[in-house]
């Protein structure tokens, strides 16, 4: 018999989070390959030196990369 335990996501939709490189708001999340992955919409701020991809950017980050 094999028992698998999946912990609940640490962050929820609409929550503001920080990560290396910026801040953003959680737009959604999913459990994939043993970890929670979060879609985070980056906050608009001054344009970075490397430019901007479109008007706003959503990135995918692992739970370990985020802080409340």
C-alpha positions as CSV (number, residue, x, y, z in Angstrom):
1,X,0.0,0.0,0.0
2,X,1.3,3.4,-1.0
3,X,0.2,6.6,0.9
4,X,0.8,10.0,-0.6
5,X,0.3,13.2,1.4
6,X,0.0,16.5,-0.4
7,X,0.3,19.6,1.7
8,X,-2.1,22.5,1.1
9,X,-0.7,25.5,-0.9
10,X,1.0,28.1,1.3
11,X,-0.2,31.0,-0.8
12,X,-3.7,31.8,-2.1
13,X,-5.1,33.6,-5.2
14,X,-5.0,37.4,-4.8
15,X,-2.2,37.3,-2.1
16,X,0.8,39.7,-2.5
17,X,4.1,37.9,-2.6
18,X,7.8,38.8,-2.9
19,X,10.5,36.9,-4.8
20,X,14.0,37.6,-6.0
21,X,13.5,40.2,-8.6
22,X,10.3,41.8,-7.5
23,X,6.8,41.6,-6.1
24,X,3.5,40.4,-7.4
25,X,0.1,39.0,-6.9
26,X,-0.8,35.3,-7.1
27,X,-3.1,34.7,-10.0
28,X,-3.4,30.9,-9.6
29,X,-1.6,27.8,-8.6
30,X,-1.4,24.0,-9.4
31,X,0.3,21.0,-7.9
32,X,2.7,19.5,-10.4
33,X,5.6,17.0,-10.1
34,X,5.5,17.0,-6.3
35,X,5.5,20.8,-5.7
36,X,3.1,23.8,-5.9
37,X,3.7,26.1,-8.8
38,X,2.3,29.6,-8.7
39,X,1.4,32.0,-11.5
40,X,2.4,35.5,-10.2
41,X,1.5,38.7,-12.0
42,X,4.4,41.1,-11.5
43,X,3.7,44.6,-10.1
44,X,4.2,47.5,-12.5
45,X,7.0,49.8,-11.5
46,X,9.8,51.7,-13.2
47,X,10.9,50.0,-16.3
48,X,14.0,47.8,-15.6
49,X,17.3,48.2,-17.5
50,X,16.6,45.0,-19.5
51,X,13.2,46.4,-20.7
52,X,9.7,45.0,-20.3
53,X,7.8,42.2,-22.1
54,X,4.5,43.8,-22.9
55,X,2.4,45.8,-20.5
56,X,2.5,43.3,-17.7
57,X,4.2,40.0,-17.1
58,X,3.0,36.8,-15.4
59,X,5.7,34.3,-14.3
60,X,5.6,30.8,-12.9
61,X,7.5,30.3,-9.6
62,X,7.8,27.4,-7.2
63,X,6.5,27.8,-3.6
64,X,10.1,27.8,-2.3
65,X,10.9,30.9,-4.3
66,X,8.1,33.0,-2.7
67,X,7.7,34.9,0.6
68,X,4.5,36.5,1.9
